[in-house]
Amino acid sequence: MKNLVESSRFKINLLLIMMTIFCFSLSAFRYYISDTKVFLFLNWNLFLAWIPLLLSSFIFAFNIKSKTSLILIVIVWILFFPNSPYILTDLFHLRARNEIPIWYDLIVILSYAWTGLICGFISLHDIEKRLSDYMNRNIISGLVVLFLFMSSFGVYLGRFLRWNSWDVLNNPFGLFSDIVVRFIYPMEYTKTWGVTLLMGVLLNFMYFTFKWAGTNDEKELQTENKTFNGLEQF
């Protein structure tokens, strides 16, 4: 079973690498044809979307079990996690342009958005599995929901207020001020909470669909293996 899990993760990582190369190829071809840098920024956004996955993979690669180390990594992970669903909002840049047909640009943005989102969901699933060593299932499920709503709030901060993950260090007081004022006067910032609520609900639906579909496939595979082993013994 351990070899099966490791093999599955290798295939997922390989697929994500292939998707990343595909995304880069799309933007490079677009730049070559149009001689414009319109969507080259998506490569940076996708790099940021990979960071949560690299952090969660680090936890398992080095078998991090120290609570202090785990808490620190999860805090950094939370800061970068919104970069994964953030690329969905790059659809705002989709418009008809003379150099390239709009259908091509749609495929470019969706490819980056899908790759970034899957990187984020896999990293969240990693965090969920590691936290299961210390907490019960209900608490972890609550935390996952909270993380996804926090992520949607982070997407709002990035898309509409243009804050970045590293602004926690570069300009913490400005970032803190923009966050606090929205909690103190929520009715004056209906756009903030509208985006946070609706995108948070969407991300929760998407993540739990992703998670439960994978869980069902794994259970079916385990059942098939047990049946096959039983037939061999027979």
FENDAWO-V74930 format. One record per residue. N is the residue number from 1. SS is DSSP state (~ for helix, > for strand, _ for the rest). PSI is psi in radians with two decimals (* if undefined). Layout:
# FENDAWO-V74930
n=[N & N]
ss=[SS & SS]
psi=[PSI & PSI]
This chain:
# FENDAWO-V74930
n=[1 & 2 & 3 & 4 & 5 & 6 & 7 & 8 & 9 & 10 & 11 & 12 & 13 & 14 & 15 & 16 & 17 & 18 & 19 & 20 & 21 & 22 & 23 & 24 & 25 & 26 & 27 & 28 & 29 & 30 & 31 & 32 & 33 & 34 & 35 & 36 & 37 & 38 & 39 & 40 & 41 & 42 & 43 & 44 & 45 & 46 & 47 & 48 & 49 & 50 & 51 & 52 & 53 & 54 & 55 & 56 & 57 & 58 & 59 & 60 & 61 & 62 & 63 & 64 & 65 & 66 & 67 & 68 & 69 & 70 & 71 & 72 & 73 & 74 & 75 & 76 & 77 & 78 & 79 & 80 & 81 & 82 & 83 & 84 & 85 & 86 & 87 & 88 & 89 & 90 & 91 & 92 & 93 & 94 & 95 & 96 & 97 & 98 & 99 & 100 & 101 & 102 & 103 & 104 & 105 & 106 & 107 & 108 & 109 & 110 & 111 & 112 & 113 & 114 & 115 & 116 & 117 & 118 & 119 & 120 & 121 & 122 & 123 & 124 & 125 & 126 & 127 & 128 & 129 & 130 & 131 & 132 & 133 & 134 & 135 & 136 & 137 & 138 & 139 & 140 & 141 & 142 & 143 & 144 & 145 & 146 & 147 & 148 & 149 & 150 & 151 & 152 & 153 & 154 & 155 & 156 & 157 & 158 & 159 & 160 & 161 & 162 & 163 & 164 & 165 & 166 & 167 & 168 & 169 & 170 & 171 & 172 & 173 & 174 & 175 & 176 & 177 & 178 & 179 & 180 & 181 & 182 & 183 & 184 & 185 & 186 & 187 & 188 & 189 & 190 & 191 & 192 & 193 & 194 & 195 & 196 & 197 & 198 & 199 & 200 & 201 & 202 & 203 & 204 & 205 & 206 & 207 & 208 & 209 & 210 & 211 & 212 & 213 & 214 & 215 & 216 & 217 & 218 & 219 & 220 & 221 & 222 & 223 & 224 & 225 & 226 & 227 & 228 & 229 & 230 & 231 & 232 & 233 & 234]
ss=[_ & ~ & ~ & ~ & ~ & ~ & ~ & ~ & ~ & ~ & ~ & ~ & ~ & ~ & ~ & ~ & ~ & ~ & ~ & ~ & ~ & ~ & ~ & ~ & ~ & ~ & ~ & ~ & ~ & ~ & ~ & ~ & ~ & ~ & _ & _ & _ & _ & _ & _ & ~ & ~ & ~ & ~ & ~ & ~ & ~ & ~ & ~ & ~ & ~ & ~ & ~ & ~ & ~ & ~ & ~ & ~ & ~ & ~ & ~ & _ & _ & _ & _ & _ & ~ & ~ & ~ & ~ & ~ & ~ & ~ & ~ & ~ & ~ & ~ & ~ & ~ & ~ & ~ & ~ & ~ & ~ & ~ & ~ & ~ & ~ & ~ & ~ & ~ & ~ & ~ & _ & _ & _ & _ & _ & _ & _ & _ & ~ & ~ & ~ & ~ & ~ & ~ & ~ & ~ & ~ & ~ & ~ & ~ & ~ & ~ & ~ & ~ & ~ & ~ & ~ & ~ & ~ & ~ & ~ & ~ & ~ & ~ & ~ & ~ & ~ & ~ & _ & _ & _ & _ & _ & ~ & ~ & ~ & ~ & ~ & ~ & ~ & ~ & ~ & ~ & ~ & ~ & ~ & ~ & ~ & ~ & ~ & ~ & ~ & ~ & ~ & ~ & ~ & ~ & _ & _ & _ & _ & _ & _ & ~ & ~ & ~ & ~ & _ & ~ & ~ & ~ & ~ & ~ & ~ & ~ & ~ & ~ & ~ & ~ & ~ & ~ & _ & ~ & ~ & ~ & _ & ~ & ~ & ~ & ~ & ~ & ~ & ~ & ~ & ~ & ~ & ~ & ~ & ~ & ~ & ~ & ~ & ~ & ~ & ~ & ~ & ~ & ~ & ~ & ~ & ~ & ~ & ~ & ~ & ~ & ~ & ~ & ~ & ~ & ~ & ~ & ~ & ~ & ~ & ~ & ~ & ~ & ~ & ~ & ~ & _]
psi=[-0.72 & -0.76 & -0.61 & -0.79 & -0.81 & -0.70 & -0.72 & -0.73 & -0.65 & -0.74 & -0.71 & -0.81 & -0.71 & -0.74 & -0.72 & -0.66 & -0.74 & -0.71 & -0.68 & -0.74 & -0.72 & -0.78 & -0.83 & -0.68 & -0.70 & -0.82 & -0.63 & -0.72 & -0.69 & -0.74 & -0.70 & -0.74 & -0.78 & -0.30 & 0.60 & 2.63 & 0.46 & -0.85 & 0.26 & -0.42 & -0.36 & -0.47 & -0.68 & -0.75 & -0.67 & -0.63 & -0.77 & -0.60 & -0.43 & -0.42 & -0.80 & -0.68 & -0.68 & -0.67 & -0.79 & -0.60 & -0.62 & -0.68 & -0.74 & -0.61 & -0.65 & 0.19 & 0.93 & 2.03 & -0.18 & 2.22 & -0.70 & -0.84 & -0.71 & -0.74 & -0.75 & -0.76 & -0.71 & -0.65 & -0.81 & -0.69 & -0.76 & -0.65 & -0.60 & -0.29 & -0.68 & -0.33 & -0.41 & -0.93 & -0.23 & -0.62 & -0.38 & -0.63 & -0.15 & -0.11 & -0.33 & -0.42 & -0.05 & 2.10 & 2.81 & 2.28 & 2.66 & -0.59 & -0.68 & 2.43 & 2.58 & -0.53 & -0.59 & -0.76 & -0.59 & -0.77 & -0.67 & -0.92 & -0.76 & -0.63 & -0.80 & -0.76 & -0.76 & -0.79 & -0.79 & -0.71 & -0.73 & -0.67 & -0.78 & -0.76 & -0.69 & -0.70 & -0.69 & -0.70 & -0.64 & -0.84 & -0.73 & -0.77 & -0.71 & -0.70 & -0.40 & -0.26 & -0.26 & -0.30 & 2.82 & 2.93 & -0.70 & -0.74 & -0.74 & -0.74 & -0.71 & -0.71 & -0.68 & -0.81 & -0.77 & -0.77 & -0.70 & -0.65 & -0.65 & -0.66 & -0.74 & -0.60 & -0.70 & -0.65 & -0.73 & -0.81 & -0.67 & -0.78 & -0.80 & -0.51 & -0.10 & 0.55 & 2.64 & 2.86 & -0.68 & -0.09 & -0.23 & -0.55 & -0.67 & -0.74 & 1.13 & -0.60 & -0.69 & -0.77 & -0.80 & -0.70 & -0.77 & -0.56 & -0.85 & -0.74 & -0.49 & -0.40 & -0.58 & -0.70 & 1.16 & -0.58 & -0.30 & -0.11 & 0.99 & -0.54 & -0.73 & -0.89 & -0.44 & -0.83 & -0.80 & -0.81 & -0.91 & -0.73 & -0.58 & -0.75 & -0.78 & -0.81 & -0.64 & -0.78 & -0.77 & -0.77 & -0.81 & -0.48 & -0.81 & -0.79 & -0.88 & -0.56 & -0.74 & -0.66 & -0.74 & -0.70 & -0.70 & -0.71 & -0.72 & -0.68 & -0.69 & -0.73 & -0.75 & -0.71 & -0.71 & -0.73 & -0.76 & -0.74 & -0.67 & -0.67 & -0.64 & -0.75 & -0.66 & *]
